[in-house]
Amino acid sequence: MQSDVQYTEHETVLSYAKEMSRDTGASRIVTSDTVGPVGLICIGNPPVNAISQSVRQGLVGAIAQAEKKPRIKVLLLMSRGDMFSAGADITEFDRPQGEPSFQQVQTRIESSPLPVVAAVHGLALGGGLELAMACHYRLAHKNAKLGMPEITLGIIPGAGGTQRLPRLIGARAALDMILSGTPISGLDAKARGLVDEVVESDLRDAALSFCERLAHDGTGPRPTCNRTVIDDLDETEIAAALLPHARVLKGRTTQNLVIEAIKAASLPFSQGIAIEAALAQKSLASRESLALRHVFFAERESVKLAGSSSADARQAQPAAIRRVAIIGAGTMGSGIAMACADARLEVLVNDDDPAALTRSRETIHSTYASSVKRGRITQGIADERVQRIRSTVALADVADADLVIEAVFEDMELKKNVLSKLDSMVPPQSLIATNTSTLSVTELARATAHPERVLGLHFFVPAHASKLLEIVRTGHTSPESLSTAFRVGKLLKKIVVVAGDGFGFIGNRMMLDGYWREAEQLLLEGATPAQVDTALENFGFAMGPQRVSDLGGNDVGTKARVQLFKRESRPDPYFVIADRLTEMGRLGQKTGRGFYRYESGSREAMPDPEVISLIEKLASERGILRRDIGDQEIVERCILSLINVGAMVLEEGIAARAADVDVVWTSGYGFPRYLGGPMFYADTLGLSHVLERIRHYHETLGHYWRPAPLIERLAAAGSNFGHWDKTSASR
Ligand code: T1G
């Protein structure tokens, strides 16, 4: 086989892809070669081969060039780098789609006189898969993943996906795939008829052979748009398709547009595609989509150490992490051990109590066993992970760890003692982290001779499964330590946000001083736990505050506040109800009584008149007049107080960017992603309105509603948090 250009080595392709900067011009982003009768067109737009305007221009140009060469009988479309394509370039969404549009490119492909073959490796998502579907034939590597994740961004597939996917795999299957947003494997794609062949060996070789066969047999184009959809969607099927996604799609609207578009696939293609285009525009302009795209980018920005004071950390070299030691074999210690083992790190758990180590091992075994049972991992993987976790009663055994995470009881003296011992034990380049959620990391760091290598790694429960990790830095933390902590977060596949060392860091501060405090205040003023929870769940929270408190244990909150109050206290009636429930042994689900009562073995929260009487008593002792409170007031007060405290957290430098606050709340505290997080949501409400309502509550409810000066300043300037973030570099 003759090739104009030789580049078969995977490494060569990868390094070539890395060399190229993004969007350096259509000609380099899309390259053409001739291999025998095959015109090979390659997309190379690092890092994810997004189909930007330049890529589209390049494709159209390359197709036209190839068609002019009499020797070329078949066109083969592939990509360089790790994946076929992650889809449309999301950074171009806020401006009009430049020419050629997706549709123009696809029409150009479909109407080519030559058969066009797509060979897919890695990911083929959204517009990437839509491009492949517009080709006449498709091959996929067996490890490829093909999907339509648009719904996670609040948009519908807008490059023919809602029209071509049903034509290839049926309307019902297409609806399932688009609603779930989850990619399917190459093998699955073959089984469903989305691809013609699955390749287990070298994709390029196999694809060239496939193309040569087409050329040899004189097989012509096979436009997807000429097919008809084999099944109709009826309302029962639509309801059945929506059911598994009910929780994720609660409060959302994109799914309705998806359904409308897929129904239109039974019309002639030209009509269906026009309907899809109109619906796609509508979805793109929706608030839901703006919010979801904001969170998408916010999550990727937060790992870049945003904020001017992190500039040094961005440049600092992170230390290599292989061995992790965890001190304390309680719930947190065991969860962190699993998170590290999942990331293929060597883990040593230390506890001076052998019984605690035994319990921890049992917890680890049973957690992995349940993951195996649920089909999440194989027994082999579970065994491997368990083997990666060793345990010891001797603290001295941790001496060769690259990272030590202290997860002993929340007690300042105990933790100081552990940290100072660790400091004299582990090599100078090792990172020392504390998992405290309440204590001053600065004070803990000062217990060591090297406070620059100490920081907080605030994991959430359950540590191995929760997405969020707050990295708490102190005034002493070195850029290298921060950079290493980021590497740890990335290894553990967490969404990381840097927090300053203040009361409750970012998330708990806003929860306690803002959202939950207001929920309790509303109870004292006359709302019931069920009313508050339901109103906030209807707003979009996964679970209302009282139900969450009962789930985690009211005693957990009370203990945390006792520790936090050693930092800074808060005046009565701050969490007086939750603390009184703890005193009464009403700890929540685990004792069958809390803010609600629970039948034995049931998680259903049932209203309890005893709790209402308790709240009435606590209110009357404080002279609080009780009244009927509407759901709208509940939501407004809880959310505005969250926003107000969020603004204080920003101004105090506890969070560097409003987008970081949004990431914390959407990934760690159940704030609805489709509203973009509290600060983005405040911007959509308009800060003048936000300020006006906060002032109103300040007048009626008192000092703790004092408006955050940052909101006052931004509102006065007609600005917002989004703009504040953009100007952060100059602050
Ligand atoms: N457009 C532009 N940039 C993108 C991008 C995209 N589609 N996807 C990723 N990036 C950037 C990302 O911001 C980051 O940039 C870098 O690539 C690496 O990403 C018409 C409407 C592919 C699974 O929803 O799910 O097609 O921060 O850190 O963990 O119907 O990125 O380095 O500057 O996430 O390895 C549909 C979104 C689009 C896929 C890789 N596609 N991307 O994950 O790396 S809508 C998606 C992802 C569409 C058509 C429509 C993930 C990934 P920077 P990363 P990763």
Boltz pocket constraint, residues with backbone or C-beta under 6 A from the ligand:
constraints:
  - pocket:
      binder: B
      contacts: [[A, 47], [A, 48], [A, 50], [A, 86], [A, 87], [A, 88], [A, 89], [A, 90], [A, 91], [A, 102], [A, 123], [A, 125], [A, 126], [A, 127], [A, 128], [A, 130], [A, 149], [A, 150], [A, 153], [A, 155], [A, 156], [A, 157], [A, 158], [A, 159], [A, 161], [A, 300], [A, 301]]
      max_distance: 6.0
